[in-house]
Amino acid sequence: MTDPTADRFDAQTDDKYQMFHLKNQEFTFDVDVSNLPCGLNGALYFVQMDEDGGLSKYETNTAGAEYGTGYCDAQCPHDLKYIDGVTNTVDWVPSATDANSGTGKYGTCCVEMDIWEANSISTAFTPHACSVKKQTKCEGVDCGDNPDHRFDGVCDKNGCDFQTYRLGNETFFGPGASFTLDATKPMTVTTRFVTDDNTADGKLVEIQRFYTQNGKVINTPSMMVGNKGPFNSVSKDYCEAEVGLFQDKTNFIEKGGMDSMGDAFDKGMVLVMSLWDDHSVDMLWLDATYPTDGKAKGSKRGSCSITSGDPTQVESQSADSYVKYMNIKFGDIGSTTKSGPSPPTPTPPSPPPAHPYRCHARKGQCVASPLGNKSKKDCEASCKKSAAAVEVVEEEHTAKTCPTKPWMQCDGASFVGASCCPMGLECVERTAEFHQCVPSAALTESFVHTQPTKKMVENFLRDGTTLFPASGLASYPKTDAAAAPKVVAA
């Protein structure tokens, strides 16, 4: 790692960046983050830079894309030394911890799509919206500078992130075979940008993600966000649910939401690949607990210590760290991978299939389903073979060792994970694709008889928490339902 904040842009020619228009498209790449410890971020993302790096827009910019000018992102960074063809020397303050950096009076803002931010501990994908429609030089409040004006600027700095650890699934991504996605091994990452009419002219409405590792497809887990969901992709509904749960002032929707991202892809975005460490908050927002007191919902983002990520230590102790990005591909949905979820059906919807049977990959059995597309005979002929091609984690767990948390997914036709629930909870089918761990009737009845406070009810609804063993109370006076204590959640 010779430069801990190195950025690399994808160029089409010597004087122009490659522009990506990804609505109704998918983007796939292979990545290896096995050599990235706590405090580092191997990032691959898109930003709404000008195709020529501002060469034609600003008379004093004689460098252009050939020399990497024109950078911007949703953080409206002040550390750029050259913005809009002018040096950013006004009010320049050198960094106290980085001899190569500092901050000037001006920042440079634009829409940003973080396809991949990760190390070997945690990962996230995050769209960031902006109220501005192009690369924009900012100063003052418009930059959204910390700490007082973070949410007053022209861009959404937090972003609508999908981070499985932060959402409660601590076993999906991480180092080792105990995780569904093993970060010690290379993997293929596929992101789909789905529009409302499944054409490039439609409105961007959903950002989907799945992975391939060791030849097996691994879907993003379906997860409840508070009492909303389940969700396994980024959409307006998901973003509303996330900010409603975390209450962290994220203003993705207010800054334009999916429309802002769709508009940026219409105009074209530039691919950036980087490896960096964090001189502001030690990358704790990605791989540790942040804020560090752990009191806020969504503060747990990874298993790294809150004392990790100090750039001085990272650069001295992990100078040989690296990330590999390989086999980058993009094209129509379904064109860049040999396997994966079927592309979305164009609208208007096709009529229901005459033989609605589909393969339940977990069981290797054919089941009747409105999502089916085969006759029962054809389905049975291919189901066992299909099941073998899908990663199925069927570890044996007792109720005491089950890693699945309350309200999380425990089964489903395409589910990848441990098919179990903790003691006191049961796996209930919501849809053919999504089964959920919920408190059993016995546990709920026992809980009601404790005459819980409002706070206890909130903890029970969120985490399944009780003040007694999950197996329930040993005994209590039986009462009629009409006479039972009432649980009031408000």
DRENTIDREN-666157 format. One record per residue (C-alpha): residue in one letter; x, y, z; residue number from 1. Coordinates in Angstrom, 1 decimal. Example, Ala and Ser with C-alpha at 12.3 -4.5 7.8 and 13.67 -1.06 7.14 Angstrom:
 code      x      y      z pos
    A   12.3   -4.5    7.8   1
    S   13.7   -1.1    7.1   2
END
This chain:
 code      x      y      z pos
    M    0.0    0.0    0.0   1
    T    2.1    2.9   -1.2   2
    D   -0.7    5.5   -1.1   3
    P   -3.4    4.9    1.5   4
    T   -5.8    7.3   -0.3   5
    A   -5.2    6.3   -3.9   6
    D   -8.0    6.7   -6.5   7
    R   -8.0    5.2   -9.9   8
    F  -10.4    6.3  -12.6   9
    D  -11.6    4.3  -15.6  10
    A  -10.6    6.1  -18.8  11
    Q  -12.1    5.4  -22.3  12
    T   -9.4    7.4  -24.1  13
    D   -6.5    9.6  -23.1  14
    D   -8.7   12.6  -22.7  15
    K  -12.1   11.1  -21.7  16
    Y  -13.3    9.0  -18.8  17
    Q  -15.4    5.9  -19.5  18
    M  -19.0    6.9  -18.8  19
    F  -21.4    4.3  -17.4  20
    H  -25.2    4.4  -18.0  21
    L  -26.4    1.6  -15.8  22
    K  -30.2    1.9  -15.6  23
    N  -31.7   -1.5  -16.5  24
    Q  -28.2   -2.8  -16.5  25
    E  -26.0   -4.9  -14.2  26
    F  -22.4   -4.4  -13.1  27
    T  -20.2   -7.4  -12.1  28
    F  -16.7   -7.7  -10.8  29
    D  -14.5  -10.1   -8.9  30
    V  -12.9   -8.9   -5.7  31
    D  -10.4  -10.1   -3.1  32
    V  -10.4   -8.3    0.3  33
    S   -8.6  -11.0    2.2  34
    N   -5.6   -8.7    2.9  35
    L   -7.6   -5.7    4.2  36
    P   -7.6   -5.5    8.0  37
    C   -9.6   -3.2   10.3  38
    G   -9.3    0.5    9.3  39
    L   -8.9    0.0    5.6  40
    N  -11.5    0.4    2.8  41
    G  -11.2   -1.1   -0.6  42
    A  -13.9    0.9   -2.4  43
    L  -15.3    0.6   -5.9  44
    Y  -17.9    3.3   -6.8  45
    F  -19.4    5.7   -9.3  46
    V  -19.4    9.5   -9.2  47
    Q  -21.0   12.1  -11.5  48
    M  -17.8   13.6  -12.9  49
    D  -17.6   15.3  -16.3  50
    E  -16.5   13.1  -19.1  51
    D  -13.5   15.2  -19.9  52
    G  -12.7   16.1  -16.3  53
    G  -13.9   19.7  -16.8  54
    L  -11.5   20.4  -19.6  55
    S  -14.1   22.1  -21.9  56
    K  -16.1   23.7  -19.1  57
    Y  -13.3   25.7  -17.4  58
    E  -10.8   27.8  -19.4  59
    T   -8.1   27.5  -16.8  60
    N   -8.4   23.7  -16.7  61
    T   -5.7   22.6  -19.2  62
    A   -5.3   19.1  -17.7  63
    G   -8.6   17.3  -18.0  64
    A   -9.3   13.6  -17.7  65
    E   -5.8   12.7  -18.9  66
    Y   -4.4   14.0  -15.6  67
    G   -7.3   12.9  -13.4  68
    T   -9.0   16.2  -12.8  69
    G  -12.7   16.8  -12.1  70
    Y  -13.2   14.6   -9.1  71
    C  -16.3   15.0   -6.9  72
    D  -18.4   12.9   -4.6  73
    A  -21.2   13.2   -2.1  74
    Q  -18.9   14.1    0.8  75
    C  -18.1   17.3   -1.0  76
    P  -14.4   16.9   -0.2  77
    H  -12.3   19.9    0.7  78
    D   -9.0   18.1    0.3  79
    L   -8.9   18.4   -3.5  80
    K   -6.1   20.6   -4.5  81
    Y   -7.5   21.6   -7.9  82
    I  -11.3   22.3   -8.4  83
    D  -12.9   23.8  -11.5  84
    G   -9.5   24.7  -13.1  85
    V   -8.3   26.6  -10.0  86
    T   -6.0   25.6   -7.2  87
    N   -7.9   25.2   -3.9  88
    T   -5.4   27.2   -1.9  89
    V   -7.7   29.8   -0.2  90
    D   -7.8   29.1    3.5  91
    W   -5.8   25.9    3.0  92
    V   -5.1   24.1    6.3  93
    P   -2.5   21.3    6.2  94
    S   -3.7   18.0    7.8  95
    A   -2.2   17.4   11.3  96
    T   -2.0   13.6   10.6  97
    D   -1.3   13.4    6.8  98
    A    1.6   15.2    5.2  99
    N    0.0   14.8    1.8 100
    S   -3.3   16.3    2.6 101
    G   -5.2   19.2    4.0 102
    T   -8.5   21.2    3.5 103
    G   -9.3   24.3    1.5 104
    K  -12.2   26.7    1.4 105
    Y  -14.0   24.9   -1.4 106
    G  -15.4   21.4   -1.8 107
    T  -16.7   19.6   -4.9 108
    C  -20.0   17.7   -4.8 109
    C  -21.9   15.2   -6.9 110
    V  -24.1   12.1   -6.8 111
    E  -22.2    9.0   -5.7 112
    M  -23.1    5.3   -5.9 113
    D  -20.9    3.1   -3.6 114
    I  -21.1   -0.3   -5.3 115
    W  -18.6   -1.8   -2.8 116
    E  -17.0   -0.5    0.4 117
    A  -15.3   -3.3    2.3 118
    N  -12.4   -4.9    4.1 119
    S  -12.2   -8.4    5.4 120
    I  -14.6   -7.6    8.3 121
    S  -17.5   -5.6    6.9 122
    T  -19.1   -4.5    3.6 123
    A  -21.8   -2.1    2.5 124
    F  -23.3   -0.8   -0.7 125
    T  -24.8    2.7   -0.6 126
    P  -26.4    5.2   -3.0 127
    H  -25.9    8.9   -2.1 128
    A  -28.3   11.5   -3.6 129
    C  -27.6   15.2   -4.2 130
    S  -29.9   18.1   -5.0 131
    V  -27.4   19.4   -7.6 132
    K  -27.5   17.7  -11.0 133
    K  -23.8   17.8  -11.9 134
    Q  -20.4   18.3  -10.4 135
    T  -20.7   21.4   -8.3 136
    K  -18.1   23.5   -6.5 137
    C  -19.3   24.4   -2.9 138
    E  -18.4   26.6    0.0 139
    G  -19.9   27.1    3.5 140
    V  -23.2   25.4    4.4 141
    D  -23.7   24.0    0.9 142
    C  -20.7   21.7    1.5 143
    G  -22.5   20.2    4.5 144
    D  -19.4   20.5    6.7 145
    N  -19.3   18.8   10.1 146
    P  -20.4   18.9   12.7 147
    D  -23.1   21.5   12.5 148
    H  -24.2   21.4    8.9 149
    R  -23.7   17.8    7.8 150
    F  -27.3   17.5    6.8 151
    D  -27.7   21.1    5.4 152
    G  -25.5   20.6    2.4 153
    V  -26.5   19.8   -1.2 154
    C  -25.6   16.1   -0.9 155
    D  -26.8   13.2    1.4 156
    K  -23.5   12.3    3.1 157
    N  -24.8    9.3    5.1 158
    G  -26.4    7.6    2.1 159
    C  -29.0    4.8    2.2 160
    D  -26.7    2.0    3.0 161
    F  -27.4   -1.7    3.0 162
    Q  -25.0   -3.1    5.5 163
    T  -26.0   -6.6    6.8 164
    Y  -24.1   -6.4   10.1 165
    R  -25.6   -3.0   10.9 166
    L  -29.1   -4.5   10.1 167
    G  -28.6   -7.3   12.5 168
    N  -27.1  -10.2   10.5 169
    E  -23.6  -10.6   12.0 170
    T  -22.8  -13.9   10.2 171
    F  -23.4  -13.1    6.6 172
    F  -20.0  -11.5    5.7 173
    G  -16.7  -11.9    7.4 174
    P  -13.4  -13.8    7.6 175
    G  -13.7  -17.6    7.7 176
    A  -15.9  -20.5    6.8 177
    S  -18.4  -19.7    9.5 178
    F  -19.7  -16.8    7.5 179
    T  -22.1  -17.2    4.5 180
    L  -19.7  -15.0    2.5 181
    D  -16.1  -15.9    3.4 182
    A  -14.0  -12.7    3.1 183
    T  -10.8  -14.7    3.1 184
    K  -11.6  -15.9   -0.4 185
    P  -12.3  -14.1   -3.7 186
    M  -16.0  -13.5   -4.6 187
    T  -18.0  -12.2   -7.5 188
    V  -20.3   -9.2   -6.8 189
    T  -23.2   -8.4   -9.1 190
    T  -25.3   -5.3   -8.7 191
    R  -28.5   -4.7  -10.8 192
    F  -30.2   -1.3  -11.4 193
    V  -33.8   -2.1  -11.9 194
    T  -36.3    0.4  -13.5 195
    D  -40.1    0.6  -13.2 196
    D  -40.6   -0.6  -16.7 197
    N  -37.4   -2.7  -17.1 198
    T  -36.0   -0.4  -19.8 199
    A  -33.2    2.1  -19.8 200
    D  -35.7    4.9  -20.1 201
    G  -37.7    4.0  -17.0 202
    K  -37.3    5.3  -13.5 203
    L  -34.7    3.7  -11.2 204
    V  -36.7    2.0   -8.5 205
    E  -34.4   -0.7   -7.0 206
    I  -30.8   -1.6   -6.6 207
    Q  -30.3   -5.4   -6.2 208
    R  -27.3   -7.3   -5.1 209
    F  -26.1  -11.0   -5.2 210
    Y  -22.8  -12.8   -4.9 211
    T  -21.1  -15.8   -6.3 212
    Q  -18.4  -17.7   -4.4 213
    N  -17.0  -21.1   -5.1 214
    G  -19.4  -21.4   -8.0 215
    K  -22.5  -20.9   -5.9 216
    V  -24.9  -18.1   -5.9 217
    I  -25.5  -16.3   -2.6 218
    N  -28.3  -13.8   -2.4 219
    T  -28.4  -10.8   -0.1 220
    P  -30.4  -12.0    2.9 221
    S  -34.0  -10.7    3.3 222
    M  -34.1   -8.7    6.5 223
    M  -36.7   -6.9    8.6 224
    V  -35.9   -3.2    9.2 225
    G  -37.8   -2.4   12.4 226
    N  -41.3   -3.6   11.7 227
    K  -41.0   -3.0    8.0 228
    G  -40.0   -5.4    5.3 229
    P  -38.5   -7.9    4.6 230
    F  -36.0   -6.2    2.3 231
    N  -33.0   -7.6    0.4 232
    S  -32.4   -4.6   -1.9 233
    V  -32.3   -0.8   -1.8 234
    S  -35.5    0.9   -2.7 235
    K  -37.5    4.0   -1.6 236
    D  -39.4    1.8    0.9 237
    Y  -36.2    0.3    2.3 238
    C  -34.6    3.8    2.7 239
    E  -37.7    5.1    4.5 240
    A  -37.7    2.1    6.8 241
    E  -33.9    2.4    7.5 242
    V  -34.0    6.1    8.5 243
    G  -37.2    5.4   10.5 244
    L  -35.3    2.7   12.5 245
    F  -31.9    4.3   12.9 246
    Q  -33.1    7.9   13.3 247
    D  -29.7    9.1   12.1 248
    K  -31.0   12.1   10.0 249
    T  -30.0   10.5    6.7 250
    N  -31.7   12.6    4.0 251
    F  -31.2   10.5    1.0 252
    I  -34.9   10.8   -0.1 253
    E  -35.0   14.6    0.7 254
    K  -32.0   15.1   -1.6 255
    G  -33.7   13.3   -4.5 256
    G  -33.5    9.7   -3.6 257
    M  -33.6    7.1   -6.4 258
    D  -34.6    9.8   -9.0 259
    S  -31.3   11.6   -8.3 260
    M  -29.3    8.4   -8.8 261
    G  -31.3    7.6  -12.0 262
    D  -30.7   11.0  -13.4 263
    A  -26.9   10.7  -12.8 264
    F  -26.8    7.4  -14.6 265
    D  -28.8    8.9  -17.5 266
    K  -26.0   11.5  -17.9 267
    G  -23.2    9.1  -17.2 268
    M  -21.0    8.3  -14.2 269
    V  -17.3    7.6  -13.8 270
    L  -16.0    4.4  -12.2 271
    V  -13.5    5.0   -9.3 272
    M  -11.4    2.2   -7.6 273
    S   -9.6    3.1   -4.4 274
    L   -7.9    1.9   -1.2 275
    W   -7.9    4.3    1.7 276
    D   -7.6    4.8    5.4 277
    D   -9.6    7.3    7.4 278
    H   -8.0   10.3    9.1 279
    S  -11.3   11.5   10.4 280
    V  -13.0    8.6   12.3 281
    D  -10.6    5.7   11.7 282
    M  -13.1    3.8    9.4 283
    L  -15.2    2.9   12.5 284
    W  -18.4    3.8   10.5 285
    L  -17.6    0.7    8.3 286
    D  -16.2   -2.0   10.5 287
    A  -16.7   -1.2   14.2 288
    T  -19.1    0.5   16.6 289
    Y  -19.9    4.1   15.6 290
    P  -20.8    6.3   17.5 291
    T  -18.5    4.5   19.8 292
    D  -20.8    4.6   22.9 293
    G  -23.0    2.0   21.1 294
    K  -26.2    3.6   22.3 295
    A  -27.7    4.6   18.9 296
    K  -29.6    2.1   16.9 297
    G  -27.5    0.9   13.9 298
    S  -24.2    1.9   15.6 299
    K  -22.8   -1.7   15.5 300
    R  -21.3   -2.0   12.0 301
    G  -18.6   -4.6   12.4 302
    S  -16.5   -6.6   14.9 303
    C  -13.4   -4.4   14.9 304
    S  -12.4   -2.6   18.1 305
    I  -13.4    1.0   18.6 306
    T   -9.6    1.7   19.1 307
    S   -8.7    0.2   15.7 308
    G   -8.2    2.0   12.4 309
    D   -5.7    4.7   13.6 310
    P   -4.1    5.7   10.2 311
    T   -0.6    6.0   11.8 312
    Q   -0.8    2.4   13.0 313
    V   -2.6    1.1    9.8 314
    E    0.1    2.6    7.6 315
    S    3.0    1.3    9.6 316
    Q    1.6   -2.1   10.5 317
    S   -0.3   -2.9    7.3 318
    A    1.7   -1.2    4.6 319
    D    1.6   -4.3    2.4 320
    S   -2.2   -4.5    2.4 321
    Y   -4.0   -4.6   -0.9 322
    V   -7.3   -5.2   -2.7 323
    K   -7.8   -6.9   -6.0 324
    Y  -10.6   -5.9   -8.5 325
    M  -10.8   -8.3  -11.4 326
    N  -13.0   -9.3  -14.4 327
    I  -15.1   -6.1  -14.5 328
    K  -18.2   -6.6  -16.7 329
    F  -21.4   -4.7  -17.4 330
    G  -24.4   -5.1  -19.7 331
    D  -28.0   -6.0  -19.8 332
    I  -29.5   -7.7  -16.7 333
    G  -28.6  -11.4  -16.8 334
    S  -25.7  -10.9  -19.3 335
    T  -22.7  -10.8  -17.0 336
    T  -23.1  -13.9  -15.0 337
    K  -23.8  -17.5  -15.8 338
    S  -26.0  -17.9  -12.8 339
    G  -28.0  -15.8  -10.5 340
    P  -31.6  -14.6   -9.9 341
    S  -33.7  -14.4  -13.1 342
    P  -33.9  -10.9  -14.6 343
    P  -37.1   -9.0  -13.7 344
    T  -40.1   -9.6  -15.9 345
    P  -40.9   -6.7  -18.2 346
    T  -44.0   -4.8  -17.6 347
    P  -46.9   -5.2  -18.2 348
    P  -46.6   -8.5  -16.4 349
    S  -46.9  -11.7  -18.4 350
    P  -49.9  -13.9  -17.7 351
    P  -49.5  -16.6  -15.0 352
    P  -47.8  -19.8  -16.2 353
    A  -50.0  -22.7  -17.2 354
    H  -47.9  -25.1  -15.1 355
    P  -47.0  -23.1  -12.0 356
    Y  -44.3  -25.3  -10.4 357
    R  -40.9  -24.2   -9.2 358
    C  -37.9  -25.8   -7.5 359
    H  -37.6  -25.3   -3.8 360
    A  -33.7  -25.3   -3.7 361
    R  -33.5  -26.1    0.0 362
    K  -35.6  -29.2   -0.2 363
    G  -34.8  -30.3   -3.7 364
    Q  -38.5  -30.6   -4.3 365
    C  -41.0  -29.0   -6.7 366
    V  -43.8  -26.9   -5.2 367
    A  -46.8  -25.2   -6.7 368
    S  -46.1  -21.5   -6.9 369
    P  -47.5  -18.4   -8.8 370
    L  -43.8  -17.7   -9.5 371
    G  -43.3  -21.1  -11.2 372
    N  -42.6  -21.5  -14.8 373
    K  -42.5  -25.3  -15.4 374
    S  -44.8  -28.3  -15.5 375
    K  -44.5  -30.6  -12.5 376
    K  -42.7  -33.2  -14.6 377
    D  -40.2  -30.8  -16.1 378
    C  -39.6  -29.3  -12.7 379
    E  -38.9  -32.6  -11.0 380
    A  -36.5  -33.5  -13.8 381
    S  -34.3  -30.5  -13.2 382
    C  -34.8  -29.7   -9.5 383
    K  -32.2  -31.9   -7.9 384
    K  -29.6  -30.7  -10.4 385
    S  -30.6  -27.1   -9.7 386
    A  -30.5  -27.6   -6.0 387
    A  -26.9  -28.8   -6.2 388
    A  -25.9  -25.5   -7.9 389
    V  -27.2  -23.3   -5.1 390
    E  -25.3  -22.8   -1.9 391
    V  -27.3  -24.1    0.9 392
    V  -26.0  -23.8    4.5 393
    E  -27.7  -26.7    6.4 394
    E  -25.7  -26.7    9.5 395
    E  -27.2  -28.6   12.4 396
    H  -28.1  -26.2   15.2 397
    T  -29.9  -26.7   18.5 398
    A  -32.1  -23.8   19.7 399
    K  -29.3  -22.8   22.1 400
    T  -26.6  -22.5   19.3 401
    C  -28.8  -21.2   16.5 402
    P  -27.1  -18.0   15.0 403
    T  -30.4  -16.7   13.6 404
    K  -31.7  -13.6   15.5 405
    P  -35.3  -12.7   16.3 406
    W  -37.3  -11.4   13.3 407
    M  -34.6  -12.5   10.9 408
    Q  -35.1  -14.9    8.0 409
    C  -34.9  -18.6    8.8 410
    D  -36.0  -20.4    5.6 411
    G  -37.4  -19.8    2.1 412
    A  -37.2  -21.2   -1.4 413
    S  -33.9  -19.4   -2.1 414
    F  -32.7  -18.8    1.4 415
    V  -29.0  -19.3    2.3 416
    G  -28.3  -19.6    6.0 417
    A  -29.0  -21.6    9.1 418
    S  -32.6  -23.0    9.0 419
    C  -33.3  -22.6   12.8 420
    C  -34.6  -20.2   15.4 421
    P  -33.4  -19.5   18.9 422
    M  -35.2  -21.0   21.9 423
    G  -38.6  -19.6   22.4 424
    L  -39.0  -18.6   18.7 425
    E  -40.4  -20.4   15.8 426
    C  -39.9  -20.2   12.0 427
    V  -43.1  -18.9   10.4 428
    E  -43.7  -18.8    6.7 429
    R  -44.6  -15.3    5.5 430
    T  -44.1  -16.0    1.7 431
    A  -42.6  -18.9   -0.2 432
    E  -39.3  -16.9   -0.3 433
    F  -39.3  -15.6    3.2 434
    H  -39.8  -17.4    6.6 435
    Q  -39.2  -15.5    9.7 436
    C  -38.1  -16.2   13.3 437
    V  -40.9  -14.9   15.6 438
    P  -41.7  -15.4   19.3 439
    S  -43.8  -18.5   19.8 440
    A  -47.3  -18.3   21.2 441
    A  -46.1  -19.7   24.5 442
    L  -43.3  -17.2   24.8 443
    T  -45.6  -14.3   23.9 444
    E  -48.2  -15.4   26.5 445
    S  -45.6  -15.8   29.2 446
    F  -44.3  -12.3   28.3 447
    V  -47.8  -10.7   28.6 448
    H  -48.2  -12.2   32.1 449
    T  -45.1  -10.2   33.3 450
    Q  -47.2   -7.0   32.8 451
    P  -44.3   -5.4   30.8 452
    T  -43.5   -1.7   30.7 453
    K  -43.5    0.2   27.4 454
    K  -39.7   -0.1   27.2 455
    M  -39.9   -3.9   27.8 456
    V  -42.5   -4.1   25.0 457
    E  -40.2   -2.2   22.6 458
    N  -37.3   -4.5   23.4 459
    F  -39.5   -7.6   23.0 460
    L  -40.8   -6.4   19.6 461
    R  -37.4   -5.4   18.4 462
    D  -35.1   -8.2   19.8 463
    G  -37.4  -10.8   21.4 464
    T  -36.0   -9.8   24.8 465
    T  -37.6  -11.0   28.0 466
    L  -36.7  -11.0   31.7 467
    F  -37.1  -14.7   32.0 468
    P  -35.7  -17.8   30.1 469
    A  -36.9  -18.1   26.5 470
    S  -38.6  -21.4   27.4 471
    G  -41.2  -19.3   29.2 472
    L  -42.4  -19.0   32.8 473
    A  -42.5  -22.2   34.8 474
    S  -46.1  -21.5   35.8 475
    Y  -48.6  -18.7   36.2 476
    P  -52.3  -18.4   36.9 477
    K  -54.3  -19.2   33.8 478
    T  -56.7  -16.5   32.8 479
    D  -59.3  -16.0   30.1 480
    A  -58.1  -14.0   27.1 481
    A  -60.5  -11.2   28.0 482
    A  -59.0  -11.0   31.5 483
    A  -55.4  -11.2   30.5 484
    P  -53.2   -8.1   31.0 485
    K  -53.1   -5.9   28.0 486
    V  -49.8   -5.0   26.2 487
    V  -49.8   -1.4   25.2 488
    A  -47.0   -0.4   22.8 489
    A  -47.7    3.3   22.7 490
END
